[in-house]
Amino acid sequence: MIFYHDMILKQISILNYKNISQADLLFSPNVNCFLGNNGMGKTNLLDAIYYLSFCKSFSNVIDSHNIRHGQDFFIIQGFYDLDGKEEEFYCGMKRRQKKQFKRNKKEYERLSDHIGFIPLVMVSPADTDLISGGSEERRKFADLVISQSDKHYLDALIRYNKALNQRNALLKAETEADNAVFEIWEEQMETYGRFIFERRTSFVEKFIPVFQEFYRFISSGNEQVGIQYESDASEGNLTDLLRQSRLRDRFLGYSTKGIHRDDLHFSIGDYTMKRIASQGQCKTFLIALKLAQFEFLKQTGHTEPILLLDDIFDKLDALRVEKIIQLVSGSRFGQIFITDTNRKYLDDIIVQNGSDFRLFHVSNGEITAMKGDDL
């Protein structure tokens, strides 16, 4: 039997992160709502929480760009309750210096060791890149989900990418490398690539039914959606494919075969999402995708993930909004952080949830707690 942990973010302290000069906030173990106009800092607050889970910003910007304008450093500290035991995480970054990431005042040797310790799912307007962007966006999505529950997967990814970079360097070299040198890196790409392919295949098989269940609920069962995984590794041995493509790859200067080119194809009915889906359908698809990510991590991990919901009701009709409020107001999702410009939606969630909550107002990077009777 797997022992299941309860992980709650009790408190956060932020200094000079994006437009937040200083914030010290205490959170509810259930629902935390942030109200404010666009561009005020609601997303930046969620991003600071995200940083504590992944050692980087959700927006993937260079670390020094997260430092508040005119300042030389940022600090984020998170205080968590893990089954009644306090865990403290610290991240500090000074300009032109390496960032520090510590657990209980002890610095990590490798940041990858931290990934998965505080599982987290963020639903954001930027998720549209999963549908409109290239295959890299969709691979990153799958990798992020699997890495949080499987340390071996993250290690295999790091090793595969190292072998891929070495092979690409050989392809670009002015002097032609010996075939034996190519074979060394290609065998590693096969070994780690095969492992990654099998994990991705298993993930997609488990993930699809959960994703479809969420989509059916939010859309009231009116549309059929699907996900299909495509990979060079399904064609056979990667070593053979890489050897066969070597001449062409030399000409192009990069590796045209391998699991670094895998893709997830999203469909609605018989068509690709990108081609025919409306804004509301795309938004529903992405929310269902992220809620299924939460469910997958909950089922495969040891700790219930934290759920961040950033401005999720925009571009949705009233019926879909109602369905999502129903979903996130239940007990299925544990600790939730949710932002919106619309007070009514937040009030509906608080009332339907019926449990402990905290409500905050965000204006120009200033975050203030609102009293319970403000509801």
N, C-alpha and C positions, 0 to 999 in steps of 0.2 A: 504493500500500500504506500502511495506517495504521501509524504507529509506536506500539508498545504500551509503556506505562510500568509499572514495578513500584513501587508505593507501599506502604511498610511503616511502621507506627507503632512506633518503637523504644523510646520512653520518654515518660512523662507525669509532669508535676509539678502537683499540685493543692493549693490553699490555700483553706480555708473554703467549699468547694462542698457545699451541702446538709449532710449529717451528716459529711462528710469534712473533718477539721480540717487534716490534712497527709498527702500521699502522694507518694512519689517511686518510680516503678515502672519496671523494665526488662522488655520484652516479648519473647516468641518471635515470629519471623516466621511461625510456623505456628499452633499452638493455644495459647490462653491460657485457663485454667479458673479460675473463682472459686467457692469453696465457702463456704457459710454459711447460717445460718437466715434466714427471712424478716424484713424490716425492719432488716437489719444494715448495708445500704449497697451491696450488690452492684449493684443497678439504678442507684444514683447514680453509681457508677464508670463504667458503660456510658454513662450520660447525659453525663458529662464528655467522653468520647470522641466522642459524637454532636455535642456542642456545637462541637467543633473542626471538624466538617464543615459544619454548618449555621448557625453563629453564633447558635444558640438551643437551648433545652432540648427534648428529645423530648416532654415533657409539656406544652409550650407555655405554661408559667406565666410570669408577669411576671418579667423578669430579676432584679429586686431580691429576689424570693422565693427565688432560688437561693442567696443569701448565707446562710452558716451562722448559726443563731440566736445573737444576742449579738455578732456581728462586723459590721464596716462595709464589707467588700469580699470579693470572691473573685477568684482568679487560676487560670487553667488554661493550661498550656504543653505543647505537643506537639512532639516531635522525630521527624521522619519521615525515612526513607531513600527518595529518589526516584532510582532507577537509580544508586545509589552516591553521590548528592549529598544533603547534609543540608538539610532544609527545617524551619524553626522557625515555629510558629504560637503566638501569644500572645493570650489574651483576659483582660481585666481589667474589673471592674465595681465602682464605689463607689456606695454609697447616694446617691440624689438626683443622680447624675451619669450622663452618657452612657457606655455601654460602649466600650471600645477593642478593636479586633481588628486584629492585625498579622501580616504575613507577613515573616519575616526582618527584624524590627524596623521595617518600614515599614507605616504604617497604611493600610488600605484607604479609598479615597474613598467607595465604595459597597459595602456588605456583599454585595449581589447579585453583585459581581464574583468573590467567593470560591466561590459555590455551584457544585459540580461539580468543583472542583479535587481534593478528597479524597472521591470517591464512597463512599457508605456505605449499608448496609441494616441496619435494626434490626428484629428479630422480638421482640415484647413481648406480655405479657398484655393490654396496653391496645389491642392490634389488634382486639379484639372489637368496638370501636366501628365498624369498617369494615362489619361485618354488622348490628349492632343500631342504629347511629347513623343520622343523616340523610344526605342526599346530599352535604353539604359535606365529610364525612369521606372519602367515596370520591373526590370531585373532588381533594381535597388529596393523596390517595395518588397519583393519576395525575399531577398537577402536579409533585409531588416527584420522581417517576421521570423524567419528560420533561425537567424543568428541569436535572437533573444532567448530561444529555448534549446539551442544546440551549439555548445562551445566548439565541438569538432568541426562543425560547418564553417564557422568564422575562421578557424585556423586553416582549413582547406582552401577557403577563398583567398586568404592572404598568400598562401604558398602557390596557388594557381596563378595569381596575378604577378607574383615575382617571376615565375617561369615564363609567363606571357611577355613581360617586359624584357626579359633576357633574349627571348626569341626575336622580338621586334627590333632590339638593338642590333642583333646579327643581320637581320634583313636590311637594315639601313646602313650597315658598315660599308665603307668604300672598298675594302678588300674582301673578297668572297670567303666566307668561313667554311671550314671543313664540315662535311656532312655529319661526322660523328659528334661534333659539338651541337649541331641542330638536334640530333637524336636525343641527347641528354635532356634538353629542355622540353622536347616534344613528349618524351615518356612521362615527365613530371606533369605536363598538361593533361595527358591521358589519365594518369593515376588520380590526381586531385579533381580533374574535370568530371570523371566518371562518378566519383563520390558525390560531388555537387549536383550532377544531373539526377542521380537516384534520390537525393534528398528533396530536390525541387519537384520531381515527379510525385513523390509521396505527399509532399505538402499540397500540391494542386489537387490531388485526388481527395484529400480530406477536407480541403478548403471550399471547394465548389458547392457541395450541398448546403453548407452553413451560409455561405454567401447568398445562394439562391433563396434560401428561407427568409433571410432579412429583406431581400429585394421584394419578394412576394408580399411580405407583410406591409412594407412602406407603400408599395404601388397598388395595394389591394388586389394583388394577383392578376393584374391586367396584362402583364408583359413577360415574355420569356427572355432570360439573359443567360450568357454562357462565358466561360473562360477556356481557352485552349493553349496548351504549352507547346512551343516549338523549339527544337534544339538540334544542332548538328550531331550531338551525341546519340540521337535516336537513329541516325543513319549507319552507325557502326563504330568501329574502333577509331578514336580521335588521332592516334599515332599515324594510321594509314591516311586519313583525310589531310592531316598536316603535311605529310611527306608528299602527297599528290599535289598539294597546292603551293609547295615551296617556291617553284619557279615564278608563278604568278605573284605570290606574296613578295618576292624579292623586287619585282618590278613596281609593285604598289607601295612597298615599304612598311606593310603591317600585315598581321595575321587575319586572314579572311575566314578561317574556320575555328570553331571552338565554342565553349559554353559562355564566353564573354559576348557572344552574339545571340544568345537565347532571347526569346520574346514570349510574352503572354498576349494572346489576341482576345480582346473583349468584344462580345457581340450582343446584339439585341434582335430577336427574331432571326432572320437569315442574313443580317447585315452587320458590318462592323460598327461599333459605337461611334467612332470618329466621323463616319460618313453620314449617318441619318438621325442620330439621337438628338432630342431637344435638350435645352439647358436643364429643364426639370428632370428629364430621364438621366442625363449625365450626373447631375447632383445626387439623385437617388442611388445610382450605380456606385458612386464613390463612397457615399455614406454606408451603404450595405457592405462594400469592400472593407472599409475600416472597422465596422462593427464585427464583421466576420474575423478580421485580424485579432480583435480583442478576444473573441470566443476561442479562437485557435490557441492563442497564448495562454488563456485561462486553462484550457484542457491539457496542453502539453507541458506547461511550466509548473513551478512550485509556488508561485506568488501571483495573486490577482493583479492585473495591470491597472495603472492609473489611466483614466480616460480624459483627454483634452478635446473639447469641442469648440472650435473657433468659428463663429458667425455661420452656423450650419443651416439656418432657415432661409437664407436669401435664395431667390429663384425657384422656390417651391410653392406649389398651390396649397390652399388651406387644409385639404384632406391629408396630404403628405406631411405637412407640419404637425398636424394632430397625431398622426401615427408615430412620428419620431418622438414627440413629447411623451406619448404613451410608453414607448420603449425605454427611453432614458430615465423616466420617472419610476420605473420598477426597481427591484432589488438586484437585477441581473448584472449591473455594471460597477458596483462598489463606489470608490471615490471618484467624483466627477468635477472637472473645472470647465465652466462654460461661459463664453462671452456672447454678447449681443448688443445691438443698438436699441432693440425693441424690449421695453420693460415687460410688456404683456406676456411674451413667451417665457421669460425667466420666472415670472410670477406663477404661470401655469405649471411649470416644472416643480417649483417649490411646493405649491399646494398639492399637486398630485403625488409627489414623493412622500409628503407627510412626515418626513424625519428631520433630523438636525440639518441646518443649512447655514451658510454665511453669504451675505450679499455685500458687494464692494462697488464703489463708484470710481471710474478711472477718467482723469482729465489731465492732459499734458504731462503724462508720466507720473502724476501724483495718484496714489491709490488709497482710498479711505473706506473704512468699514462702515456700512450703513446699519442702523439699528433694526432689530426684528420687527418693530412696530411700523417701520417704513413700508412694510409689505402692503 
